Amino acid sequence: MCGILCSHHRDPAAAGTPAFRAGELAPLLATMRHRGPDASASLAHGGAWLGHTRLAIIDLVNGDQPILNEDGTVAAILNGEIYNHRELRDDLRARGHVFRTTSDTEVLVHLYEEYGEDMFRHLLGMFAATVHDERTGTLLVARDRLGQKPVLYHTAGEALYVASELKALAPLLGPGRRPDPQALALYLNCMYVPAPLTIFAGIHKLPPAHYLKHDAAGLVVRPYWNPDACIDWSLTEAQAVDGIRDLLHEAVRSQLIADVPLGVFLSGGLDSGAVVASAVRAMSEPPATFVMGMGDGLDERPWARLVADHCGTRHRELWAGGRLVDDFALLMDHFDEPFADTSALPTFLLARAAREHVKVVLTGDGGDELLAGYDSYLWQARQRSTRFGSRLGRLLGRAGVALPYPRSTSGPWPRHHWHRMRSVVPSGHLSSWLGTPVPSPDGFWRDHRWLHLADSDPLSIAFEHDFNYYLPDDLLKKVDMASMLTGLECRSPFLDHRLVEFCFRIPPTLKIAGGVPKHLLRRALADELPRAVIERPKQGFGSPVRHWVQGPLRDLARDLLRPGCRCDEYLDPAVVAATSERFWSGAEGDDWRLPLQYWSLLTLEWWLRRWA
């Protein structure tokens, strides 16, 4: 993991202007030193300035960046890891390319020489990869296929600026920057700001599986991967199980490369257990595993211990607590965009504790979205083209009449239903929260999909939404930001694009066969994990919001959301006050959204005071 910052001008002669001088850009690069505490370097390269902060994982001695080709005309910087860099290096050497290091970054300059813009489809990994060609004045920047590594960009006249984090670009907007109303509405709707938006107008997120090109002709953004996968309804359960098992084993094996200590996050659930079991098979020594206990019914240490004992790992149990106020403040200061996923804090605490022992960890992220691990997917599978049809099907199901799963739906209801399932402030309430009419987010979700699945059955609609938005902009952003604050690299074998492409072909009915989420993964792991873990219902890696806010964070929360707070400038003060009153009175009943709505206000208030 690393931090990247680069600037590029369409006219190379403008490289000496103040906006491109190191004196102006170096302080912006320094805001991301946490991402790369091992080294920091920059290079003026024709019309580009390339800055990099390094977390050294591969080729600890010679891997500092930027890295150049043989004659210095092509330069590259990288955030992330290229897992197939050895295979690529061997192929490129056979084609006559000369390497000076064993760094995965050096592969980029030679891959560009060989394939040009077509280079990114050859990469297996998680990455934000930047390549500059001094001869043609071309800058290329790509983001990995599933969005594990972030890329943000800003244009100012003929200049382009690219960075790993918003905090490195926001100062370029000047002191008068304010939250973008559409981004704020979407944040309230889903607790994060989805790509291509950021909270500030004028700064954009590059979507996953895309690259941008900036040269004399201007800026273009293009996809380099879209599987457009069709479900293979003839695929059998046995074929699906074998494919998942084999591809997961290969994904884990490929991600074990590192010149530093490596471990695995182990929650005691299926996804992390699958990664641990695969790592044990591939490693000569048992991996280190780490679990975090949080109390209030969310302690997964006993389950993780079952997996660790079964697999024979070097296991450590960690505990969240003690300094929650300080840790909350530290993390909220770090997030440079409103972000309210409640598991961000425990993720940070786990990453910080694990970093004392290892520098790289494998995680189970992506398994739920790939293999239908949430109970909400069971509800989604029951939806039909219309709301009435869905209700009728539910009533018939209660009467013992099972309707066949629809392989295609023509109406809008299944998509609308899934948006509701993913909403914290529902679409119909946003105008009252903001005190002004706002368009429904449904149009945004429809128009900004970068991944298009070929099928339109209810579950494919849900998977498509989650891979377009929820996974990259919530779950993976959380892991990247929380782990990078500690200097820990997190890798996600379930997001190997070969495994993803295969799982998109699996009939959704197999994934939830028998009304059991993640049915296929349970089958695949039957001989590799304890039966109690295989049969255990899913427990999310969240945090006890009410316990924390009304306990250790009580005084802080009360102070932040008092009357006249910054939220009152952007939202209807009456709604802010009413939400706070309901939360503190315990009046939510079965309204699961209320604690999340309050947490969203709390984190928004902190962000407004820190960044707006």
Buried (B, 14 or more C-beta within 10 A) or exposed (E): BBBBBBBBBBEBEBBEBEBBBEEBBBEBBBBBEBBBBBBBBBBBBBBBBBBBBBBBBBBBEEBBBBBBBEEEBBBBBBBBBBBBBBBBBEBBEEEEBEBEBBBBBBBBBBBBBBEEBEBBBBBBBBBBBBBBBBEEBBBBBBBBBBBBBBBBBBBEEBBBBBBBBBBBBBEBBEEEBBBBEBBBBBBBBBBBBBBBBBBBBBBBBBBBBBBBBBBEEEBEBEBBBEBEBEBBEEBEBEBBBEBBBEBBBBBBBBBBBBBEEBBBBBBBBBBBBBBBBBBBEBBEEBBBBBBBBBEEEBBBBEBBBBBBEBBEBEBBBBBBEEEBBEBBBBBBBBBBBBBBBBBBBBBBBBBBBBBEBBBBBBBBBBBBBBBBBBEBBBBBBBBBBBBEBBEEBBEEEEEEEEEEBBBEBEBEBBBBBBBEBBBBBBBEBBBBBBBEEBEBBEEBBEEBBBBEBEBBBBBBBBBBBBBBBBBBBBBBBBBBBBBBBBBBBBBBBBBBBEBBBBBBBBBBBBBBBEEBBBBBBBBBBEEBBBEEBBEBEEBEBBBBBBBBBBEBBEEBBEEBBEEEBBBBEBBBBEBBBEBBEBBBEEEBEEEEBBBBBBBBBBBBBBBBBBBB
